[in-house]
């Protein structure tokens, strides 16, 4: 899922999302449960992972 920065919702590292290519992943184990990774955003341009606040 594409992620765009929202003021006050992410750490300073993710403020560039919208200019940078950022995504959120929703991983699932094959034939198993979903893995809760909702708080993490991957900045593909900067090659960093950030965490959403609140």
mmCIF file of the N, C-alpha and C atoms, coordinates in Angstrom:
data_MODEL
# 
_entry.id   MODEL 
# 
loop_
_atom_site.group_PDB 
_atom_site.id 
_atom_site.type_symbol 
_atom_site.label_atom_id 
_atom_site.label_alt_id 
_atom_site.label_comp_id 
_atom_site.label_asym_id 
_atom_site.label_entity_id 
_atom_site.label_seq_id 
_atom_site.pdbx_PDB_ins_code 
_atom_site.Cartn_x 
_atom_site.Cartn_y 
_atom_site.Cartn_z 
_atom_site.occupancy 
_atom_site.B_iso_or_equiv 
_atom_site.pdbx_formal_charge 
_atom_site.auth_seq_id 
_atom_site.auth_comp_id 
_atom_site.auth_asym_id 
_atom_site.auth_atom_id 
_atom_site.pdbx_PDB_model_num 
ATOM 1   N N  . UNK A 1 1  ? 0.845  -1.164  0.000  1.00 0.00 ? 1  UNK A N  1 
ATOM 2   C CA . UNK A 1 1  ? 0.000  0.000   0.000  1.00 0.00 ? 1  UNK A CA 1 
ATOM 3   C C  . UNK A 1 1  ? 0.898  1.236   0.000  1.00 0.00 ? 1  UNK A C  1 
ATOM 4   N N  . UNK A 1 2  ? 0.594  2.202   -0.793 1.00 0.00 ? 2  UNK A N  1 
ATOM 5   C CA . UNK A 1 2  ? 1.356  3.461   -0.869 1.00 0.00 ? 2  UNK A CA 1 
ATOM 6   C C  . UNK A 1 2  ? 1.099  4.268   0.398  1.00 0.00 ? 2  UNK A C  1 
ATOM 7   N N  . UNK A 1 3  ? 2.126  4.925   0.902  1.00 0.00 ? 3  UNK A N  1 
ATOM 8   C CA . UNK A 1 3  ? 1.990  5.755   2.097  1.00 0.00 ? 3  UNK A CA 1 
ATOM 9   C C  . UNK A 1 3  ? 2.416  7.181   1.777  1.00 0.00 ? 3  UNK A C  1 
ATOM 10  N N  . UNK A 1 4  ? 1.599  8.152   2.169  1.00 0.00 ? 4  UNK A N  1 
ATOM 11  C CA . UNK A 1 4  ? 1.932  9.572   2.037  1.00 0.00 ? 4  UNK A CA 1 
ATOM 12  C C  . UNK A 1 4  ? 1.936  10.179  3.433  1.00 0.00 ? 4  UNK A C  1 
ATOM 13  N N  . UNK A 1 5  ? 2.877  11.079  3.694  1.00 0.00 ? 5  UNK A N  1 
ATOM 14  C CA . UNK A 1 5  ? 3.038  11.677  5.017  1.00 0.00 ? 5  UNK A CA 1 
ATOM 15  C C  . UNK A 1 5  ? 1.814  12.491  5.422  1.00 0.00 ? 5  UNK A C  1 
ATOM 16  N N  . UNK A 1 6  ? 1.478  12.384  6.704  1.00 0.00 ? 6  UNK A N  1 
ATOM 17  C CA . UNK A 1 6  ? 0.411  13.174  7.314  1.00 0.00 ? 6  UNK A CA 1 
ATOM 18  C C  . UNK A 1 6  ? 1.031  13.930  8.483  1.00 0.00 ? 6  UNK A C  1 
ATOM 19  N N  . UNK A 1 7  ? 0.887  15.249  8.556  1.00 0.00 ? 7  UNK A N  1 
ATOM 20  C CA . UNK A 1 7  ? 1.527  16.008  9.635  1.00 0.00 ? 7  UNK A CA 1 
ATOM 21  C C  . UNK A 1 7  ? 1.181  15.455  11.020 1.00 0.00 ? 7  UNK A C  1 
ATOM 22  N N  . UNK A 1 8  ? 2.226  15.223  11.843 1.00 0.00 ? 8  UNK A N  1 
ATOM 23  C CA . UNK A 1 8  ? 2.051  14.779  13.205 1.00 0.00 ? 8  UNK A CA 1 
ATOM 24  C C  . UNK A 1 8  ? 1.844  13.285  13.394 1.00 0.00 ? 8  UNK A C  1 
ATOM 25  N N  . UNK A 1 9  ? 1.746  12.511  12.328 1.00 0.00 ? 9  UNK A N  1 
ATOM 26  C CA . UNK A 1 9  ? 1.470  11.080  12.462 1.00 0.00 ? 9  UNK A CA 1 
ATOM 27  C C  . UNK A 1 9  ? 2.733  10.221  12.385 1.00 0.00 ? 9  UNK A C  1 
ATOM 28  N N  . UNK A 1 10 ? 3.794  10.710  11.808 1.00 0.00 ? 10 UNK A N  1 
ATOM 29  C CA . UNK A 1 10 ? 4.990  9.894   11.615 1.00 0.00 ? 10 UNK A CA 1 
ATOM 30  C C  . UNK A 1 10 ? 6.199  10.571  12.226 1.00 0.00 ? 10 UNK A C  1 
ATOM 31  N N  . UNK A 1 11 ? 7.266  9.786   12.381 1.00 0.00 ? 11 UNK A N  1 
ATOM 32  C CA . UNK A 1 11 ? 8.527  10.329  12.880 1.00 0.00 ? 11 UNK A CA 1 
ATOM 33  C C  . UNK A 1 11 ? 9.131  11.234  11.801 1.00 0.00 ? 11 UNK A C  1 
ATOM 34  N N  . UNK A 1 12 ? 10.106 12.040  12.179 1.00 0.00 ? 12 UNK A N  1 
ATOM 35  C CA . UNK A 1 12 ? 10.739 12.979  11.250 1.00 0.00 ? 12 UNK A CA 1 
ATOM 36  C C  . UNK A 1 12 ? 11.349 12.326  10.033 1.00 0.00 ? 12 UNK A C  1 
ATOM 37  N N  . UNK A 1 13 ? 11.747 11.049  10.175 1.00 0.00 ? 13 UNK A N  1 
ATOM 38  C CA . UNK A 1 13 ? 12.352 10.334  9.053  1.00 0.00 ? 13 UNK A CA 1 
ATOM 39  C C  . UNK A 1 13 ? 11.374 10.134  7.902  1.00 0.00 ? 13 UNK A C  1 
ATOM 40  N N  . UNK A 1 14 ? 10.079 10.122  8.193  1.00 0.00 ? 14 UNK A N  1 
ATOM 41  C CA . UNK A 1 14 ? 9.079  9.813   7.173  1.00 0.00 ? 14 UNK A CA 1 
ATOM 42  C C  . UNK A 1 14 ? 8.373  11.049  6.617  1.00 0.00 ? 14 UNK A C  1 
ATOM 43  N N  . UNK A 1 15 ? 8.814  12.228  7.012  1.00 0.00 ? 15 UNK A N  1 
ATOM 44  C CA . UNK A 1 15 ? 8.186  13.463  6.520  1.00 0.00 ? 15 UNK A CA 1 
ATOM 45  C C  . UNK A 1 15 ? 8.295  13.621  5.008  1.00 0.00 ? 15 UNK A C  1 
ATOM 46  N N  . UNK A 1 16 ? 9.271  12.975  4.392  1.00 0.00 ? 16 UNK A N  1 
ATOM 47  C CA . UNK A 1 16 ? 9.480  13.092  2.953  1.00 0.00 ? 16 UNK A CA 1 
ATOM 48  C C  . UNK A 1 16 ? 8.567  12.173  2.139  1.00 0.00 ? 16 UNK A C  1 
ATOM 49  N N  . UNK A 1 17 ? 7.815  11.302  2.815  1.00 0.00 ? 17 UNK A N  1 
ATOM 50  C CA . UNK A 1 17 ? 6.914  10.397  2.091  1.00 0.00 ? 17 UNK A CA 1 
ATOM 51  C C  . UNK A 1 17 ? 5.873  11.226  1.356  1.00 0.00 ? 17 UNK A C  1 
ATOM 52  N N  . UNK A 1 18 ? 5.729  10.963  0.111  1.00 0.00 ? 18 UNK A N  1 
ATOM 53  C CA . UNK A 1 18 ? 4.936  11.783  -0.789 1.00 0.00 ? 18 UNK A CA 1 
ATOM 54  C C  . UNK A 1 18 ? 5.856  12.296  -1.877 1.00 0.00 ? 18 UNK A C  1 
ATOM 55  N N  . UNK A 1 19 ? 7.044  12.778  -1.461 1.00 0.00 ? 19 UNK A N  1 
ATOM 56  C CA . UNK A 1 19 ? 8.121  13.082  -2.415 1.00 0.00 ? 19 UNK A CA 1 
ATOM 57  C C  . UNK A 1 19 ? 8.905  11.800  -2.657 1.00 0.00 ? 19 UNK A C  1 
ATOM 58  N N  . UNK A 1 20 ? 9.255  11.112  -1.565 1.00 0.00 ? 20 UNK A N  1 
ATOM 59  C CA . UNK A 1 20 ? 9.937  9.820   -1.657 1.00 0.00 ? 20 UNK A CA 1 
ATOM 60  C C  . UNK A 1 20 ? 8.893  8.736   -1.907 1.00 0.00 ? 20 UNK A C  1 
ATOM 61  N N  . UNK A 1 21 ? 9.360  7.599   -2.380 1.00 0.00 ? 21 UNK A N  1 
ATOM 62  C CA . UNK A 1 21 ? 8.472  6.445   -2.584 1.00 0.00 ? 21 UNK A CA 1 
ATOM 63  C C  . UNK A 1 21 ? 8.389  5.683   -1.270 1.00 0.00 ? 21 UNK A C  1 
ATOM 64  N N  . UNK A 1 22 ? 7.227  5.659   -0.652 1.00 0.00 ? 22 UNK A N  1 
ATOM 65  C CA . UNK A 1 22 ? 7.043  4.994   0.633  1.00 0.00 ? 22 UNK A CA 1 
ATOM 66  C C  . UNK A 1 22 ? 5.880  4.005   0.548  1.00 0.00 ? 22 UNK A C  1 
ATOM 67  N N  . UNK A 1 23 ? 6.035  2.891   1.255  1.00 0.00 ? 23 UNK A N  1 
ATOM 68  C CA . UNK A 1 23 ? 5.000  1.858   1.260  1.00 0.00 ? 23 UNK A CA 1 
ATOM 69  C C  . UNK A 1 23 ? 4.811  1.304   2.666  1.00 0.00 ? 23 UNK A C  1 
ATOM 70  N N  . UNK A 1 24 ? 3.638  0.728   2.883  1.00 0.00 ? 24 UNK A N  1 
ATOM 71  C CA . UNK A 1 24 ? 3.350  -0.054  4.084  1.00 0.00 ? 24 UNK A CA 1 
ATOM 72  C C  . UNK A 1 24 ? 3.084  -1.473  3.618  1.00 0.00 ? 24 UNK A C  1 
ATOM 73  N N  . UNK A 1 25 ? 3.615  -2.429  4.355  1.00 0.00 ? 25 UNK A N  1 
ATOM 74  C CA . UNK A 1 25 ? 3.438  -3.830  3.997  1.00 0.00 ? 25 UNK A CA 1 
ATOM 75  C C  . UNK A 1 25 ? 2.433  -4.492  4.938  1.00 0.00 ? 25 UNK A C  1 
ATOM 76  N N  . UNK A 1 26 ? 1.705  -5.457  4.416  1.00 0.00 ? 26 UNK A N  1 
ATOM 77  C CA . UNK A 1 26 ? 0.757  -6.243  5.192  1.00 0.00 ? 26 UNK A CA 1 
ATOM 78  C C  . UNK A 1 26 ? 1.104  -7.715  4.961  1.00 0.00 ? 26 UNK A C  1 
ATOM 79  N N  . UNK A 1 27 ? 2.164  -8.197  5.656  1.00 0.00 ? 27 UNK A N  1 
ATOM 80  C CA . UNK A 1 27 ? 2.648  -9.557  5.407  1.00 0.00 ? 27 UNK A CA 1 
ATOM 81  C C  . UNK A 1 27 ? 1.755  -10.634 6.021  1.00 0.00 ? 27 UNK A C  1 
ATOM 82  N N  . UNK A 1 28 ? 1.756  -11.789 5.375  1.00 0.00 ? 28 UNK A N  1 
ATOM 83  C CA . UNK A 1 28 ? 0.988  -12.939 5.839  1.00 0.00 ? 28 UNK A CA 1 
ATOM 84  C C  . UNK A 1 28 ? 1.846  -14.183 5.660  1.00 0.00 ? 28 UNK A C  1 
ATOM 85  N N  . UNK A 1 29 ? 1.833  -15.029 6.684  1.00 0.00 ? 29 UNK A N  1 
ATOM 86  C CA . UNK A 1 29 ? 2.537  -16.302 6.608  1.00 0.00 ? 29 UNK A CA 1 
ATOM 87  C C  . UNK A 1 29 ? 1.724  -17.229 5.718  1.00 0.00 ? 29 UNK A C  1 
ATOM 88  N N  . UNK A 1 30 ? 2.387  -17.934 4.812  1.00 0.00 ? 30 UNK A N  1 
ATOM 89  C CA . UNK A 1 30 ? 1.687  -18.849 3.922  1.00 0.00 ? 30 UNK A CA 1 
ATOM 90  C C  . UNK A 1 30 ? 0.893  -19.861 4.753  1.00 0.00 ? 30 UNK A C  1 
ATOM 91  N N  . UNK A 1 31 ? -0.395 -19.937 4.478  1.00 0.00 ? 31 UNK A N  1 
ATOM 92  C CA . UNK A 1 31 ? -1.314 -20.819 5.220  1.00 0.00 ? 31 UNK A CA 1 
ATOM 93  C C  . UNK A 1 31 ? -1.311 -20.531 6.715  1.00 0.00 ? 31 UNK A C  1 
ATOM 94  N N  . UNK A 1 32 ? -1.060 -19.288 7.085  1.00 0.00 ? 32 UNK A N  1 
ATOM 95  C CA . UNK A 1 32 ? -0.996 -18.935 8.499  1.00 0.00 ? 32 UNK A CA 1 
ATOM 96  C C  . UNK A 1 32 ? -1.554 -17.554 8.771  1.00 0.00 ? 32 UNK A C  1 
ATOM 97  N N  . UNK A 1 33 ? -1.164 -16.980 9.896  1.00 0.00 ? 33 UNK A N  1 
ATOM 98  C CA . UNK A 1 33 ? -1.730 -15.699 10.324 1.00 0.00 ? 33 UNK A CA 1 
ATOM 99  C C  . UNK A 1 33 ? -1.093 -14.496 9.615  1.00 0.00 ? 33 UNK A C  1 
ATOM 100 N N  . UNK A 1 34 ? -1.790 -13.359 9.744  1.00 0.00 ? 34 UNK A N  1 
ATOM 101 C CA . UNK A 1 34 ? -1.241 -12.090 9.284  1.00 0.00 ? 34 UNK A CA 1 
ATOM 102 C C  . UNK A 1 34 ? -0.247 -11.607 10.327 1.00 0.00 ? 34 UNK A C  1 
ATOM 103 N N  . UNK A 1 35 ? 0.787  -10.900 9.901  1.00 0.00 ? 35 UNK A N  1 
ATOM 104 C CA . UNK A 1 35 ? 1.784  -10.334 10.805 1.00 0.00 ? 35 UNK A CA 1 
ATOM 105 C C  . UNK A 1 35 ? 1.463  -8.854  10.960 1.00 0.00 ? 35 UNK A C  1 
ATOM 106 N N  . UNK A 1 36 ? 1.332  -8.406  12.204 1.00 0.00 ? 36 UNK A N  1 
ATOM 107 C CA . UNK A 1 36 ? 0.965  -7.016  12.468 1.00 0.00 ? 36 UNK A CA 1 
ATOM 108 C C  . UNK A 1 36 ? 2.173  -6.105  12.257 1.00 0.00 ? 36 UNK A C  1 
ATOM 109 N N  . UNK A 1 37 ? 2.229  -5.440  11.114 1.00 0.00 ? 37 UNK A N  1 
ATOM 110 C CA . UNK A 1 37 ? 3.316  -4.517  10.789 1.00 0.00 ? 37 UNK A CA 1 
ATOM 111 C C  . UNK A 1 37 ? 2.738  -3.151  10.416 1.00 0.00 ? 37 UNK A C  1 
ATOM 112 N N  . UNK A 1 38 ? 1.532  -2.848  10.929 1.00 0.00 ? 38 UNK A N  1 
ATOM 113 C CA . UNK A 1 38 ? 0.836  -1.608  10.548 1.00 0.00 ? 38 UNK A CA 1 
ATOM 114 C C  . UNK A 1 38 ? 1.591  -0.343  10.909 1.00 0.00 ? 38 UNK A C  1 
ATOM 115 N N  . UNK A 1 39 ? 2.421  -0.400  11.943 1.00 0.00 ? 39 UNK A N  1 
ATOM 116 C CA . UNK A 1 39 ? 3.115  0.795   12.409 1.00 0.00 ? 39 UNK A CA 1 
ATOM 117 C C  . UNK A 1 39 ? 4.385  1.113   11.635 1.00 0.00 ? 39 UNK A C  1 
ATOM 118 N N  . UNK A 1 40 ? 4.767  0.258   10.706 1.00 0.00 ? 40 UNK A N  1 
ATOM 119 C CA . UNK A 1 40 ? 6.023  0.444   9.991  1.00 0.00 ? 40 UNK A CA 1 
ATOM 120 C C  . UNK A 1 40 ? 5.795  0.929   8.560  1.00 0.00 ? 40 UNK A C  1 
ATOM 121 N N  . UNK A 1 41 ? 6.643  1.873   8.144  1.00 0.00 ? 41 UNK A N  1 
ATOM 122 C CA . UNK A 1 41 ? 6.602  2.418   6.782  1.00 0.00 ? 41 UNK A CA 1 
ATOM 123 C C  . UNK A 1 41 ? 7.996  2.276   6.197  1.00 0.00 ? 41 UNK A C  1 
ATOM 124 N N  . UNK A 1 42 ? 8.079  1.806   4.973  1.00 0.00 ? 42 UNK A N  1 
ATOM 125 C CA . UNK A 1 42 ? 9.361  1.635   4.300  1.00 0.00 ? 42 UNK A CA 1 
ATOM 126 C C  . UNK A 1 42 ? 9.533  2.745   3.281  1.00 0.00 ? 42 UNK A C  1 
ATOM 127 N N  . UNK A 1 43 ? 10.592 3.538   3.455  1.00 0.00 ? 43 UNK A N  1 
ATOM 128 C CA . UNK A 1 43 ? 10.934 4.601   2.508  1.00 0.00 ? 43 UNK A CA 1 
ATOM 129 C C  . UNK A 1 43 ? 11.878 3.981   1.487  1.00 0.00 ? 43 UNK A C  1 
ATOM 130 N N  . UNK A 1 44 ? 11.363 3.662   0.317  1.00 0.00 ? 44 UNK A N  1 
ATOM 131 C CA . UNK A 1 44 ? 12.156 2.997   -0.716 1.00 0.00 ? 44 UNK A CA 1 
ATOM 132 C C  . UNK A 1 44 ? 13.240 3.904   -1.285 1.00 0.00 ? 44 UNK A C  1 
ATOM 133 N N  . UNK A 1 45 ? 12.994 5.210   -1.297 1.00 0.00 ? 45 UNK A N  1 
ATOM 134 C CA . UNK A 1 45 ? 13.969 6.152   -1.842 1.00 0.00 ? 45 UNK A CA 1 
ATOM 135 C C  . UNK A 1 45 ? 15.177 6.295   -0.923 1.00 0.00 ? 45 UNK A C  1 
ATOM 136 N N  . UNK A 1 46 ? 14.923 6.395   0.388  1.00 0.00 ? 46 UNK A N  1 
ATOM 137 C CA . UNK A 1 46 ? 16.006 6.586   1.353  1.00 0.00 ? 46 UNK A CA 1 
ATOM 138 C C  . UNK A 1 46 ? 16.534 5.256   1.895  1.00 0.00 ? 46 UNK A C  1 
ATOM 139 N N  . UNK A 1 47 ? 15.847 4.176   1.553  1.00 0.00 ? 47 UNK A N  1 
ATOM 140 C CA . UNK A 1 47 ? 16.216 2.838   2.036  1.00 0.00 ? 47 UNK A CA 1 
ATOM 141 C C  . UNK A 1 47 ? 16.220 2.783   3.555  1.00 0.00 ? 47 UNK A C  1 
ATOM 142 N N  . UNK A 1 48 ? 15.126 3.281   4.164  1.00 0.00 ? 48 UNK A N  1 
ATOM 143 C CA . UNK A 1 48 ? 14.989 3.291   5.626  1.00 0.00 ? 48 UNK A CA 1 
ATOM 144 C C  . UNK A 1 48 ? 13.597 2.801   6.001  1.00 0.00 ? 48 UNK A C  1 
ATOM 145 N N  . UNK A 1 49 ? 13.503 2.332   7.226  1.00 0.00 ? 49 UNK A N  1 
ATOM 146 C CA . UNK A 1 49 ? 12.210 1.932   7.795  1.00 0.00 ? 49 UNK A CA 1 
ATOM 147 C C  . UNK A 1 49 ? 11.910 2.866   8.928  1.00 0.00 ? 49 UNK A C  1 
ATOM 148 N N  . UNK A 1 50 ? 10.694 3.397   8.963  1.00 0.00 ? 50 UNK A N  1 
ATOM 149 C CA . UNK A 1 50 ? 10.274 4.280   10.039 1.00 0.00 ? 50 UNK A CA 1 
ATOM 150 C C  . UNK A 1 50 ? 9.045  3.719   10.717 1.00 0.00 ? 50 UNK A C  1 
ATOM 151 N N  . UNK A 1 51 ? 8.748  4.262   11.893 1.00 0.00 ? 51 UNK A N  1 
ATOM 152 C CA . UNK A 1 51 ? 7.591  3.811   12.657 1.00 0.00 ? 51 UNK A CA 1 
ATOM 153 C C  . UNK A 1 51 ? 6.609  4.953   12.831 1.00 0.00 ? 51 UNK A C  1 
ATOM 154 N N  . UNK A 1 52 ? 5.339  4.673   12.614 1.00 0.00 ? 52 UNK A N  1 
ATOM 155 C CA . UNK A 1 52 ? 4.288  5.654   12.816 1.00 0.00 ? 52 UNK A CA 1 
ATOM 156 C C  . UNK A 1 52 ? 4.095  5.890   14.300 1.00 0.00 ? 52 UNK A C  1 
ATOM 157 N N  . UNK A 1 53 ? 3.795  7.116   14.669 1.00 0.00 ? 53 UNK A N  1 
ATOM 158 C CA . UNK A 1 53 ? 3.515  7.445   16.069 1.00 0.00 ? 53 UNK A CA 1 
ATOM 159 C C  . UNK A 1 53 ? 2.024  7.655   16.224 1.00 0.00 ? 53 UNK A C  1 
ATOM 160 N N  . UNK A 1 54 ? 1.478  7.169   17.295 1.00 0.00 ? 54 UNK A N  1 
ATOM 161 C CA . UNK A 1 54 ? 0.054  7.383   17.608 1.00 0.00 ? 54 UNK A CA 1 
ATOM 162 C C  . UNK A 1 54 ? -0.803 6.981   16.534 1.00 0.00 ? 54 UNK A C  1 
# 
